[in-house]
C-alpha cells in the first residue's frame, strides 16, 4: 500500500510539472537522462516501441503518427483501437532500427526505447527530437506517460490516464490488504522453462496482485532460463502464463517433470488474456494485468466485476472500443 501512496505523490508532482510545460517550446529530460528540446507541438510522431505506441493511442495521438515499430499487425490493440497504424511505414525493431525509414517519414518527434540510444543520437544530428523511454516499474510507467503528454501537448489527458491507473492499483492494494500472499512464477513468452526475475516489470505485476515472485532473487531485465531442478526448488503455488506465450497451460500441466509442483498438482496454472495486448508489459493497460491476477488469485477479496468494470472503462475511455467480455 505504501508503494501506491508514493505513486500518488509522484503523480501529483508530475501533474504540477506538466501544467508548467503546457506551452511550446519545451525542454524535457527523458528516461535516459537526456535533455530534449521540442520547438512546436508535434504533428508527425514516430514510435519505434510498442510500449510507447500503446501509450500514444491512449493519449489520442494515433492521427499524428506517421511510423511505428515492425510487426504492428501482430498487435491486437492496434486493430481494435487504431487500425490506421497498420498502414504506416515500419521503422524496424529495437535490434534492427531502420534509420532511413524513420527519416523518410519526416517526423517532428520520435519515441524509442533506451536501448536505441545510438539511433537517437543519429536522429539528433538531423535536428529531430527523440524521447528515450524505459518504463520498467510502476513509477517509471507513469513518468513515461507524463513525458509523452508533455512532449505532445496532451497533458490533461495524460493526467486523467495516470490518475486512473493509480486509483485502480491503489484500490486493488486496499482490497488485498488482508490476504495471505501466494508464491507465483510468471513464465516467459517463448519457453515455460523461463521466468521473470525480480527486476522485470512482470514481477511488479505479480506484486501488485498480492503475490510474491518466487524468482524475485533473480536479477536482470530479461527472461531468465530455469532448469527443472530450479523450478522444483521454487515450487510456486501459482504459475502465470503471459499473453504472448508460445505455449499453453496444458503444455505446462502435461510436463511430467513439473508434476510435483504445488501449482501443477492444484491445477493453478493460469493464462492471462491474449485478445488485447501484453498486460504483463508496462503499457497503460498493464494495470489490467494486475487486476486480472488479483481476481484470479483472490476472488473473495477482489471480485471479477471490479476487474471487468475497470477494463471497460480503460478501453472505452482511452482506446475507443468496448472489449468483448468473453475475451476478458
ABEGO torsion letter per residue (X at the ends): XAAAAAAAAAAAAAAAAAAAAABOBBBBBBAAGBBBBBABBBABBBBABAAAAAAAAAAGAAAABABBBBGAAABAAAAAABAAAAABBBAEBAABBBAAAAAAAGBABBBBBAAAAAAAAAAAAAGBBBBBBBBABAAAAAAAAAAAAAAAGAAAAAAAAAAAAAAAAAAAAAAAAABBBBBBBBBBAABAABBBBAABAAAAAAAAAGBBBAAAABBEABBBBBBAAAAAAAGBABBBBBAABABBAAAAAABAAAAABAAAAAGBBBBBBAABBBAABBBAAAAAAAAAAAAAABAAABBAAAAAAAAAAAAAAAAGBBBBAAAX
